[in-house]
Structure formats: C-alpha cells, structure tokens
C-alpha cells in the first residue's frame, strides 16, 4: 500500500506557469545581473529551467545578431 499524499496547504499561494513575457523579463534582467530578491523567489517557483535556457539562447542570438548588424552599419557608412 502506498502512503497517501498530504493535502495541499490552503495558505500556500497557487503556483501558475510563468508567461513568456515574465520569462523574457527574468532573462533580460539576468543579462545585467540585476534582480530583486522577491522577483527571483517568485521566478524560482514559476519558471522552469528549460524555459530559461531556451529564452536565454534566443535572447543571446538576438543580441549577437543586433551587434553584428550595428557594426556592419557603422563600418559600411565610414
């Protein structure tokens, strides 16, 4: 016989999955190393690690591509 799972704590807030905007915001602020403690704790509960990895790779690719375009525009106009 398996032990029964304890009932959920009614005082605990219900966890909901993070939205894409919340994940992107967490990744954006982590690029700068600035994050409030309460926001970090909230993100630790609502954001899954694979979501951060995917959004982080996409954000890094966008950053690199935009820097390459900016450098090409500057060097082409000179």
N, C-alpha and C positions, 0 to 999 in steps of 0.2 A: 504494500500500500504506500503511495507517495504522500508526503506531507502536504497539507493544504497551504496554498499561498496566503500570506497575510492580506487582509483587506486594505485597500488604498487609504492613505491618510486624508481625511476630508479637509484638513487645514492646509495641505500642500497645494500649491498652485498647479493647475493642469498644464502639462507641457504640450506645446504645439510645435509643429515643424517650422523652421525659420523660412522666411520668404527669400527670394533671390536678391532683393534689394538689401535685406539685412545681412545676408552672406557677403554681398559685394561691399557693403559698408565696413564690415569687420575686416575683410581682406585689405581694403583701401587704407584703413587706419593702421593696420599691422605693417603695411609697407613703410609707414612713417615711424612706427614704434610708439604710437600714442593710442592709448585705450583706457577708458575709465574702468575702475575695478568692478563696479556694478554691471556695466555693459559686458565686460569679459565673463563674469559669472553667468549672466543670462545667456550669452553666446555658447558657453561651455555646455549648457543644458539643451539648447535648441538646435545648434548647428552640429552636424555630423562631420567627422574628419574628411571623408571622401568629398563632401561638398566644398570644403575649404581648399582641398588640393586641386579640384577641377577649376574652381573660380580663380584661384591663385595662379595657376598655369595660364589661363586665358588672360588674366589681367597683366601678367608679366609679358606675354606675347604682344598684347596691345601696346604696352609701354615701350617695348623694344621697337616695334614697327613704327610707332609715332616718332620716336627719337631718330630712327633711320630716315624717315620722310623729312623731318625737320632739318637734319644735317644735309640731305640732298638738296633741299630748297635753298638753304643758306649757301652751300658751295656752288650751286648752279647759277645763282644770281651774282656771284662775285666775278 
